[in-house]
Amino acid sequence: MMIAKALGNIPLVDLKKESLRWEQVYKVLTEPKPDIVPTTREIVWKKNKSTVYYHPAKEKKYQIPVFLVYSLLNKSYILDVGEGSSVVGGLTERGYDVYFLDWGSPGYEDSDITLDDYILEYLEKGVKRALRHSGAKEISMIGYCLGGTIAAIFTSLTNLPIKNLVLATVPIDFSIGIVPDKWLKGLQKGTINFDRLSEVYGVIPSEIMYGMFRGLSPVYVSPLVNLISRAHDDEYVKKWRRMDKWTKDSASFSGAAFKQLFNDLYKDNKLLKGELTIGGRKVDLRNIHCSFFVFSTSRDTLILEKQSLPVIDMVSSEDKTYEVFEGGHVSLALTGKFAIFADKWLCSRSQVI
């Protein structure tokens, strides 16, 4: 009697609804990956595998355009994955002309490309072209993840007119991170070394890059749980499929740049210590004087807030802001929140037409 009474309090499973849920999950996991339709754009500059795209504002509100820089470690289309989820689209809808640097994926012939090359021969020349194309006297730089690290380094070195610098979920202190403590200590002591890997492959294949990220972060596991629980939400499923395509579509990585990244940043933490050199010049973030905005997300499983926080005291900007927003590393790009956060700060610093 008591068992029957207890069972009576358990809600009955809606078999039809559950059947539809699992049919949707199966369909999503087995159908071809979705096409990614970029925000309206044109190519304004190319060098080797890299491209700068121009995305005109839908209704231009600001004189100062935006130049977007993403990480070298992943493909950059995560910032432009389709209507309703696009960082690029969100900014153009808010009245900004956007220039977007797609690094591309290096081939074996690019094994000797260094971080110096990417910053001085690719990024700097791309920004020069964007300034000429726009006719603007100044430009705003936005860097996301490792793209933020690169944007900060570049801004500290360049003489180009950077009006505003926005860094999102940016690693600056590489002495801490998401990697297991033993791995990090091994890397810092030199008992773990990636030089041989770089030398053997020349260019690190995309399959190895994907394996590294999959092994280090739950970002590749938790989305499957979310898909199962929200399979009835068509809009969520649409965004989930775009993210799933991106997480499995890794970029290759130049061996020379890979070696620099792990030795100079992860092993020796030279950026934080003020010991990093690019193009024979010492990188000093105190050379950054422009308006400065850096933000982290509360549930970031890739870049910890502690990795970003030191930068706010390292720059010389008088106008500087640090904030933490609700969200995760990848969801920041996919939910449309990135453009909202950036616009709220940029709008008063971009010269309204």
ChimeraX attribute file (.defattr): number of C-alpha atoms within 10 A of each C-alpha:
attribute: neighborCount
match mode: 1-to-1
recipient: residues
	/A:1	6
	/A:2	7
	/A:3	7
	/A:4	8
	/A:5	9
	/A:6	9
	/A:7	11
	/A:8	10
	/A:9	8
	/A:10	8
	/A:11	7
	/A:12	8
	/A:13	8
	/A:14	8
	/A:15	9
	/A:16	8
	/A:17	11
	/A:18	13
	/A:19	11
	/A:20	13
	/A:21	19
	/A:22	15
	/A:23	12
	/A:24	19
	/A:25	19
	/A:26	13
	/A:27	11
	/A:28	19
	/A:29	13
	/A:30	9
	/A:31	9
	/A:32	10
	/A:33	13
	/A:34	14
	/A:35	11
	/A:36	15
	/A:37	11
	/A:38	16
	/A:39	19
	/A:40	14
	/A:41	14
	/A:42	12
	/A:43	12
	/A:44	14
	/A:45	18
	/A:46	17
	/A:47	13
	/A:48	12
	/A:49	12
	/A:50	18
	/A:51	18
	/A:52	27
	/A:53	22
	/A:54	23
	/A:55	22
	/A:56	23
	/A:57	21
	/A:58	15
	/A:59	12
	/A:60	16
	/A:61	18
	/A:62	20
	/A:63	20
	/A:64	27
	/A:65	28
	/A:66	30
	/A:67	25
	/A:68	26
	/A:69	27
	/A:70	25
	/A:71	19
	/A:72	23
	/A:73	20
	/A:74	24
	/A:75	19
	/A:76	23
	/A:77	18
	/A:78	22
	/A:79	25
	/A:80	21
	/A:81	25
	/A:82	21
	/A:83	16
	/A:84	14
	/A:85	25
	/A:86	24
	/A:87	28
	/A:88	32
	/A:89	26
	/A:90	24
	/A:91	23
	/A:92	24
	/A:93	17
	/A:94	18
	/A:95	21
	/A:96	27
	/A:97	24
	/A:98	25
	/A:99	31
	/A:100	26
	/A:101	22
	/A:102	20
	/A:103	25
	/A:104	18
	/A:105	21
	/A:106	21
	/A:107	16
	/A:108	15
	/A:109	10
	/A:110	17
	/A:111	20
	/A:112	14
	/A:113	18
	/A:114	20
	/A:115	21
	/A:116	17
	/A:117	15
	/A:118	18
	/A:119	21
	/A:120	17
	/A:121	14
	/A:122	20
	/A:123	21
	/A:124	20
	/A:125	17
	/A:126	24
	/A:127	24
	/A:128	14
	/A:129	17
	/A:130	24
	/A:131	20
	/A:132	10
	/A:133	13
	/A:134	18
	/A:135	12
	/A:136	13
	/A:137	14
	/A:138	18
	/A:139	25
	/A:140	23
	/A:141	24
	/A:142	23
	/A:143	23
	/A:144	24
	/A:145	24
	/A:146	22
	/A:147	23
	/A:148	27
	/A:149	24
	/A:150	25
	/A:151	28
	/A:152	26
	/A:153	22
	/A:154	23
	/A:155	25
	/A:156	20
	/A:157	21
	/A:158	14
	/A:159	9
	/A:160	15
	/A:161	16
	/A:162	21
	/A:163	19
	/A:164	24
	/A:165	25
	/A:166	25
	/A:167	28
	/A:168	27
	/A:169	29
	/A:170	30
	/A:171	29
	/A:172	26
	/A:173	22
	/A:174	22
	/A:175	18
	/A:176	18
	/A:177	18
	/A:178	13
	/A:179	14
	/A:180	11
	/A:181	11
	/A:182	10
	/A:183	12
	/A:184	20
	/A:185	16
	/A:186	14
	/A:187	19
	/A:188	20
	/A:189	12
	/A:190	13
	/A:191	10
	/A:192	14
	/A:193	16
	/A:194	16
	/A:195	15
	/A:196	11
	/A:197	14
	/A:198	19
	/A:199	14
	/A:200	10
	/A:201	14
	/A:202	20
	/A:203	25
	/A:204	23
	/A:205	19
	/A:206	19
	/A:207	13
	/A:208	14
	/A:209	17
	/A:210	18
	/A:211	12
	/A:212	11
	/A:213	18
	/A:214	15
	/A:215	11
	/A:216	14
	/A:217	14
	/A:218	12
	/A:219	19
	/A:220	15
	/A:221	10
	/A:222	10
	/A:223	14
	/A:224	15
	/A:225	10
	/A:226	13
	/A:227	20
	/A:228	15
	/A:229	13
	/A:230	17
	/A:231	22
	/A:232	17
	/A:233	11
	/A:234	11
	/A:235	11
	/A:236	14
	/A:237	19
	/A:238	14
	/A:239	19
	/A:240	20
	/A:241	18
	/A:242	19
	/A:243	22
	/A:244	17
	/A:245	17
	/A:246	18
	/A:247	17
	/A:248	15
	/A:249	15
	/A:250	21
	/A:251	22
	/A:252	23
	/A:253	28
	/A:254	26
	/A:255	28
	/A:256	20
	/A:257	21
	/A:258	24
	/A:259	20
	/A:260	17
	/A:261	17
	/A:262	18
	/A:263	19
	/A:264	17
	/A:265	22
	/A:266	20
	/A:267	21
	/A:268	20
	/A:269	21
	/A:270	18
	/A:271	21
	/A:272	21
	/A:273	12
	/A:274	14
	/A:275	15
	/A:276	18
	/A:277	15
	/A:278	16
	/A:279	12
	/A:280	8
	/A:281	10
	/A:282	15
	/A:283	23
	/A:284	21
	/A:285	23
	/A:286	14
	/A:287	17
	/A:288	22
	/A:289	19
	/A:290	20
	/A:291	19
	/A:292	24
	/A:293	21
	/A:294	23
	/A:295	21
	/A:296	27
	/A:297	21
	/A:298	14
	/A:299	16
	/A:300	19
	/A:301	17
	/A:302	21
	/A:303	24
	/A:304	21
	/A:305	21
	/A:306	17
	/A:307	19
	/A:308	24
	/A:309	20
	/A:310	14
	/A:311	21
	/A:312	17
	/A:313	11
	/A:314	15
	/A:315	19
	/A:316	16
	/A:317	18
	/A:318	11
	/A:319	11
	/A:320	18
	/A:321	14
	/A:322	14
	/A:323	12
	/A:324	14
	/A:325	14
	/A:326	12
	/A:327	16
	/A:328	19
	/A:329	21
	/A:330	18
	/A:331	19
	/A:332	23
	/A:333	22
	/A:334	23
	/A:335	16
	/A:336	20
	/A:337	19
	/A:338	22
	/A:339	22
	/A:340	14
	/A:341	15
	/A:342	20
	/A:343	18
	/A:344	10
	/A:345	15
	/A:346	23
	/A:347	16
	/A:348	10
	/A:349	16
	/A:350	21
	/A:351	12
	/A:352	12
	/A:353	9
